[in-house]
């Protein structure tokens, strides 16, 4: 009656006593079926599911039963996971931007943030996982974490980190070619 039309329901019941916040993210079991039953009982409001969803394939399976899916930690740990959402969920045929394209498009945004007084680290901490599982990913994270907080909020830090990643990937590709010949 208050006008709420969209609910995001976490499928894990937090235990208020006996567990730390970190333990509450893993120990109580996920109950996706509870969220599905809630949607079946209340078909009119939008109901999105949250909790433990790691992949786009899992998201698509949930979307057969609920209206939306929230990717929390999975997207934070690996933000590039979201590059394929339009393809996997909505059937878009356009190729996603490369990680390098994402960084190049992020730099002007970083420049505007810094010009308006936002510390660069406020942005870079959210893209630490952009190269998760990729050659050069560790160099990316190290360069951003060591330089973004203390370099006078210079968005050039992003370009430098990207250069380190590309250099690492090129070295790896050259070694693979050499080994294959």
N, C-alpha and C positions, 0 to 999 in steps of 0.2 A: 504494500500500500504506500510505501515511501517512494516508489518510482524506480527501484533498482531492477534492472533488466539483464544484467550480466554478472554471473558468479564465477569466480576462479576457485576451484576446490582442490585443496591439497589432499592427495590420497594417503598420506601418512599421518596418523594421529600422534601428535606430540605428547610425550609423557611429562607432566609438570613436575614430578618428583623422581629423583633417583638417576636422572640422566643429564649430562651436560648438553648444551646446544649442539655441539659437534656429534655427540652420540645420538641425539634425536634425529639427525639427518640420515642415520644408517640402521639403527637398531629396531625401532618399531616397524612392523611389516607394512608394506604398501598394500592398500585395499582399493585397487582400481574398480572392482565390481561395485563397491559402495557408490562411487561417483556415477557409474553407469546406471545404477538403480535410481539414484537421485534424478538423473536426466530423464529416465523413463517415467518417473512419477511426476515430473514437472517439465513437460515438453516445450512450454512457451518461453521461459527465460533462456538466455544463452548460458550454457554451462561449459566452462573450460576446465581441463584437468591439468594438474601439476604434480610433480613428484617423481623423481627417479627416471625420467624419460631422457634417454641418451642419444637416440638416433632419429633421423627423419623417417625411416621405415617404421619405427615404433610410433612416431607421431601420426603417420598416415593410418596405422591400425586403430589408434585411439579416435581419430576423426570419423571413423565409421560408427562410433557410439556417442560421441559428444560433439559440441560445436567448435571447440578450440583446444589448443594444446599450448602449455607454457613450457618452454625449455629454459631452465634456470642455469644451474651450474654447468651443464653440458655446453651451452652457448658461451658462457663466461670463460670456460677453460679453452674452448676452441671456437672463437667467433666466426671463423671461416665456414663452419658448419652451416651457417645461415645463408651462405652464397647459393646453396642448392635448394633452398626452400621452394622457390617459384617453380623449379623443374620437378622436384619430387612430390610436392603437395598440389600444385596448381596446373601442372602439365605444360609449363612454359618451355618453349623450344630454344629460346635464346641462350647462348652460353653464358655462364656467370663470369663476372670480372675475375681476373687473376688476383692473387694476393698482392702482386706488385701494383696492379691497377688500383686496388683498394688503398694502398699506402699513398700512391701519388694523388688520389682524390682526397685523402685525409689531410694532406699537408696544408692546403689552403684553409681548410676548416680549422686546423691547429693554429695557423697564423691569425685567423680572426679571433679565436678564443684568447690567445695570448695578448693580442692587441686590446682586448676588452678586460684584461686583468685576471684571467683564469690561468692558474699555473699549468704548465704543459703536462706535469705529472697527473693532473686530474683527468686528462685524456689518455695518456699512454698506459696507465695502469689497466685500462679496459681493453687494450689490444695486445697485451703481453702474450696471449696464446694464439695470435694470428698465424704463427708458423709452427704450431703444435704438431709434432710428429714429422716435421719436414727438415731436410738438411739445412743447417744454419739457424734452426729455431732457438737453440741455446744462445748463440751469438746475438740474435735479435733481442731476447729477453734480457741478457746481461747488459747489452749496450743501453737499452731503454732504462732499465732499473738503476744503472750507475750514473747515467748522464742526464736524463730528463729532470730529476729533482734538483740538480745543482748547476745547470748550465745556463742560468739566466733565462730560462724559458725560451730557448731557441728551437723552433720547429725543425731546424736543420738536423737535429738529433734523429728524427725519423728517417731522413734521407741517408744519413750515415749508417743507421741500423739496416736499412734496406740494402745499401751497397755491400755491407758485410755478408748479408744473406745471399745475395746474388753471386758474390765472389765465391762463397763456400759452395754454392750449387754448381757453379761453373767448374771449380776444382774437382768436385765429385764426378761430374759428367765426364771430364777429361780422363780421370782415373778409370772410369768404367769403360770408356772407349779404348783406352790403352790396354786394359786387361782383356778386352774382347778381340783384339787384333793379334 
